[in-house]
């Protein structure tokens, strides 16, 4: 008989208008990495939230080590040794790394927090598992990759034996993904059991022992990774064959749409600049990708470009018009669409309905308002069209509250809103983050069609496969500077990686190694 550490039998969970889990059975063996695969809204996160005690199932049973258990809340889950890293991290931004790790599991003596012992345990865990963190840094000041390490350390600090990772690589660089997969393998070797929700088939093939596939809330099957392929998994997931290559014709490049001249952005944390004298152009009919490892200034540059942040010097021209000092709305009106990196902070008003979010960038237009009053019928018709066109899945259609939707469907709603505006410049930051292969295939086609219709696209992506497939030109940013420009047809992922890591830099068309750069600086 198999040694199942967790069994979820016949779990059903319903929300208004949607059956998120429909009679699902999942079995986790001791010491295995078990992937949970499915489209956006297939019910993966809901199933894991039931296991972690965030939701109560309408029917079904959970067994731990063969004994039936009742998990009423996350404290019960922690007591059973179950920990979870959520897709959207559960961290207090104004607290330090150390305070977040020990929050809810504080060790006290006579009412006084024993922080010295906690710090020792955290540092020892971080050393043992290669999860380097600064215990005194504030969460709001560290990268998302670092925040994820904090979430993993929270589980380890509580001595959890069953580790749930919900879309753990959605916010990581390729190097951090490799690190995380190695960390997960080390956990499994120690006898810990891992449930790993992901859309990324490459990662499942690299990390998992077995994979369970869900589709539209139903159980499709469980397969051994050694006996399957990416193509077979994608067929199980979306019910059809998916193309993993991007078909696009040669670009027909037109006039300059975006002209960035000497943009410098100051750091909010240090006294130095985080973006240094960046200049480049994006023309009509081309996709230019800004590639780089996270934390090298791309986020701050895009914030300055889209009006979310101020810059200390430089100019931004859109169709020849200086928009440097324009407000966010005025930039939108001038012809700039923005798919933001952080969908919760900058992409959606989470407590608004789906239709309200879809019309956020256009509600002032005559089509949607009359003398300051919103034309609700027009908004509903517009939202329904985009929901159908982009396959945005939600329990109650246009009136669904955005917060209740899956992360992937939230992303699809933002993409629908920004692409449908038909602006001259689309700034797409991590556009396929958290999307399944079927949705990625569709979004890539949409971005290509924006480019083919004569619009300019500035893409920012950490997915090197996406960078190579979609781009017509690639600009690599390292430590706030453009260190190289490439034609994707004439470069390799390995070469890009050297520039992204700062090992090489182009100076006046010549390539310099890190050692040569250091000699010049001396």
N, C-alpha and C positions, 0 to 999 in steps of 0.2 A: 504493500500500500504506500502511496506517495506521502511524504512528510510535509503536509501543508501547514504553514504557520498561520495563514489567514485563508478563510473561505467565506466568500459572500455568496449566499444561495438565493436565487430567485428574487433579486432586489428590484422593486418597482418604486419610482418616485415621480409624482405628477406636480406640475405647476400650472397656474391658470393658462389654459389654451394649449398646453404642450405636455406630452409624456416624455420626460427627460430620460428616464431609465425604465425599460419595459421587460421585466422578468430576466434580469442579467445575473449570470453566475460567473464568478471569478475566483480562481484558486492560485495562491502564491506559495511557492515552495521555499523552504528555508535555504538561505544563501544564494538565491537566484536574483538576476535582474530581469524583471518582467515588464515589458513595454505594453502600454495601453494606447492603441492607435485608433483614430477616427477623424471624420471631417469636423469642421467647426460646428459646434452645436450638436455633436453626436451623443453627448451625455457623459464624456470622460471625467470632466471636473466635478460634475454632480455626483457621480459614483464615488469618487475619492473623497468628496465632502461628506458623503454618508459614512464612509469608513472612518473619517476623522471626527465625526460627531457634530459637524456644522449643520447637517440636515438629518431629519429622521425619515427613514423609509416608510412608504405607505404599506408595504408588505415585504416579506423576505427576512432572512436571518444572517447573522454574522458569527463565525466561529473563529476563536483564536486557540491554536494548539489543540484543536478538536473539541474545545468546550465552547458552548454558546455564550456570547457576551452581549451586553446591552450598552451601547456607546451613546450616552445622552448628550455629551458635549466634548470639546477638545481636551478638557482636563481628564475625562475618562479615557480618552484615546492615549494621552500621555502616560497615564497610570498603567496602561497595557503595553507601553513601549512603542506606540505609534506616533511618528512625527511627520510634519508636512511642510514642504517649501511651496508656497502658493505662487501662481503665475504672476499676480500683482502682490508684491511683498507686503507683509504685515509688520512694518517697522515704524517706530515713532521717530520722525525726522529730526526733532530737536534734541533727542537723547543721544548719548555716545554709543559707540559700538558695544562696549562692555555692558552698559545699562540695558540695551536692547536684548543682549544674549541672556542675561539673568532675569529679565522681567517676567514675573509670574513663577519663578523658581528660585526666589531669593533665599539665601541662607543667613539667618540672623542669630545673634546671641544677646539676650536681654533687650530685645527690640532694636539692636544696632546691626546694621547690614555688615556682613563679613566680606568686604569687597576685596581685601588682599588675597584671601583664599580663592575667591571667584576669579580674580585676574590670573592667578597662577594656573588654575584649571583651564581657563580659556587659552592662555598662551601655550600650555602644554598640548592641548588638542589641536591648536592651529599649527604647531610645529610637527606633530605626529602625522597629520593628514595633508600637510602642504597647503593649508588654507591661511595664508599670511594676511593679517589684518592689523590695523592700528587701534588698540582698544579705546584710546582717548578721542579718536576722530568722531565728529558728529555725522550722523547718517546723511544729512542734507548736503554734506561736503564731499561725499565719496561717490565713486562711479557705481553704476548698476551692477557691474560684475563683482565689485567688492561687497555691495549690499547682499548679493546672493550668497557670498561666502558667510556673511553674518547669519543669514537664515539657516544655512547648513550647520554652522556652529551652534545655533540655538537647539537644533535637534540633538547634536552630539552631547551638548552640555547636560541635556535631560536623559542621557543614556538610552535614547530610543534605539530599538532593534529593527523596527519596520519603518523604512524611510520612503515617504511619498514625494516625488518630484513632479510638480505640475508645470509643464513647458519650461524645463530648467534652462534650456539653451537659447530661448527666444531673445534674450538680451545680451548674449555673450559673443565675443570675438572668436574667430576660428581657433586661435591658440588657447583661449579659455575653455572652449568646448572640449578640445583634446584633454586638457587638464582635468575637467570635470568627469569625463568618461573614465580616465585613469583612477580618479578618486572613488568613483562608484565601483569600479572593479575591485579596488582595495577593500572597500566596505564589504562587498560580497565574499571576498576571500576570508574575511574575519567572521563570516557567518551571519552578517546582517542581510535582511531581505529588502529588495528595492522595487517599488512600483514607479514606473517612469512614463509619464504622459508626454507624448511628442507628436508632431506632424512630420518630423524629418526622418525620411526612410534611411538615409545614409547613417544616421546616428543609431537607429534601431539595429541595422546590420552590424555596426561596429561594437555596440555595447550590450545588447540584450541576449538572454538565453532563450526566452519565449516571448511571444507577442499575442495579445488578445485584441481583436478588432471589433469595434462597435460602428454601427451605421444607423443614423436617425433613431437613436435610443435603443436599438435592438442588438443582441449578441450575434455576431456573424461567425466567429470561430477563434480557436487558439492554435497557433502553429509554432513548431520549433524553428528558430532562426537558421539553424544549420541546413534545414531542408526546404528553405523558401528563397524567394528573390524579391527585389524591390518592385518589379512589375506585378508580381502576384499579390504583394501586400497592397499596392495602390489599387488593384482591381477589387480586392476585398473591401477596401475602404470606401471607394466612390462608386463601385458597381459598374465601372467601365475602364477601358484602357486610357492611360494618361500619357501625354507626350512630355518627355523630360528635356527636350531641346526647344529653343526659341527660334521660330521662323521669322526672319525679317529681311527685307530687301536692302540694298545699299541706300544710305541716306541721301536725300536731295537737300543740301544745306543752303539756307537762304541768308537773310540779313541778320545782324547781331540783335538779339532780343535782350539779353542780360549782359551788362558790362560792369564788372566789379573792378574798381580802381583803388589799389593801395589800402584795403580795409584792415584796420587794426582794432582789436577788441581787448579791453582791459580785463584782467581776472577779478572775480568778486572775492576771491579768497586770499590771493597773494598780491604783492605790489607790482608784479611783472605783467606783461601782456600775454594773453592766452592765444591770440591770433595776431600774426605779424605780417603787415604789408602784403596782403593777399590780392593778387590781380589775375583775372581770367575773363573769358567771354564764352557765352553760350549762344549759338545761332539757331534760327528757326530750322526745324527739320532734323535736329540731332539730339541725342541723349548723351549728356556729359555726366560722368560719375565721379563724385568726390569720395575716394576710398581712403581708409585708414583704420588703425586700431583705435578702439574707443578711448576717449580721454586725450585726443591729440588736437582738439580745437574745433572739430567739425560741428559739434552741438552749439558752441558759442557763435561760430560763424553763421550758421543757419538762423540762430536767434536774432542776430544783428540784421541779416538779410531780410527776414520776414517781419521785423519791427518789434519782436518780443524783447529785444535788448538793445542797448545803445552801443555805438562804437566811438572810439576816441579820435579816429581820423580815417580818411578815405571817402570814396563816393560810390553810390550804386545807381546805375542808369538802367531804366526799363523802357525799351523802345525809344532810346535817346532822351527820355525824360528823367531828370534827377529826382529820385524818390527817397534820397538819403534821410530826409527829415519827415517823411510821410508817416501818418499813423497806420496801425494795422489795417483798419477798414479802408483807408485811402489806397494802400498798397493793393488790397484785394480789388478795389474798384479800378485801379490802374492796369490790372491784368495779371495778378500773381495769385496762384492757387498753392496751398501748402498742406501736404499730408505730414503731420508732425510726428516726431520721434515718440513722444509720450502721449498716447491717445487719451489717457485719463486727465492729465494736467492741461493739455493744450488742444485736444481734438474734440472733446465732447463736454456737454454739461450733463453729468451723469443722472441727475434727477429730472431732466427734461425727457419728453417722449422722443421716440425715434423720428417722427415727422418734424418735431421742433428742431432737432439736431440737424436733420437733412437740409432744412431751409435757413440754418443759422447765418450763412454767408450771403443770403439773397432776400431775406424777408422784407427789406426796405424797397425792393424793386416794385414798380407798378403792377407787375403780374401777381404779386402776393400781398399788396396792401393798398388800401384806398383811404386817403386822408388820415393816415396813422392807424387805421384799423386793419388787422390781419384778415385776409380772405381765406377762411379756414377750409372751405371746399377746394380751393385751388392748391393750398398746401397739401391737403390729403391726397389729391389726385397726383400731384408731383411726387410725393413720397412713395405712394403705391407703385408708380412707374419705376422709380429707382430701386425699390425693394425687390421687385420682380426681376428687373434687368440684371442686378448684381447678386441675386440669390441671397439676400440678407435674411437670415432665419431668426424669427422671434416669435414668442408665444402668442402675442396679441396684435401682430402686424404693426401698422403705423403708430398705434397708441401704446406700444410696449415702452416701459421706462428703460432708458439706455443702460442703467446700472445692472439690470437683471439679465442682460444679454451676455453670451459668451464673448471672450476677448476677440476671437477671430471675426465674429459677426459685427462687433463694434468697429473693428478695423475696416470691414467691407463697407459699412455705412459712411465712414469718413472718406474712403476712396471714391465711392459713388458721388458724394457731395462735391468733392474737389475736382474730379475729372469732368463731371457733367457741366460745370460752369463754363467750360470751353475757353479758358483764359489763354493768353499768349505764352505764359511761363508756368510750368508745373514743377514745384519743388517737392520731390517725393523722398521722404526720409524713412528708411526701413519700411517700405510700403507693404512688404509681404510678411512682416514679423508676426508670428503666431498663426499664419494661415496654413491650411492643408494643401496637398499637392494639386488637387483639382482647382482650388481657389487661386493658388499661385499661378497656375497655367493661365487662368482667365485674366488675372490682374496684369500679368506680363503682356498679354495680347492687347489689353486696354492701353497700357503705357506706350507700346509700339504704335498703336493706332493714333494716339495723341501726337507722337513724333511724325507719323506719316501724313497727318493732316496739316503739317507745316508749323506746328507749335514747337517751342523749346522745352526740353526737360532737363532739370538738374536733379540727379539721383544721388542719394547718400545711402550706402549700404555696407554692412559688415559681411554680407554673404558673398564670398569671392566668386562662387558659381554664378550668382545673379549679376555681379559686376561684369564678369567676362561675357555672359550671354546677352545682356541688355545694352551695354554701353557702345557708343560710337567712338568716344574718347574717354580716357581714364586719367584723372588727376589724383595723385597720392599726397595726402596731408600728413606731415609728421611734426609734432611739437609746434603746431600753429602755422607751419609754412608749407607751401606747395613744393615738394622735393622732386617731383617727376611727372611727366606727361607721356601717356602711352596709347598706342593703337591696340585694342584687344586682340586683333588678328595677328599681331607681331610680338606679343609678349606672353609670359606664362604666369601661372599663379605663384610659382616659386620666386620669380623675379619681382613681382609685385610685393610679395612678402618681405623681401630684403629692403625695399624702399619703405614699406610700412613700419618695419622695425628700426629704421634709421641707419641700417648698415650701408646704404648707398644713397647718393643724392646727385641730381643733375645740376650742373652749373654751366650756364651759357652753352647748353647742348652737349657738354662733356659729362661723363659719369665719374663721380668721385667715390672712393670707399670711405668708410668711417675714419680710418687712420689718416687718410689724406685730408679729410675735413678738419680733423683735430689739429694737424700740422698747420693748415691755413689759419685756423683760429688762434694758434699760438703766435 
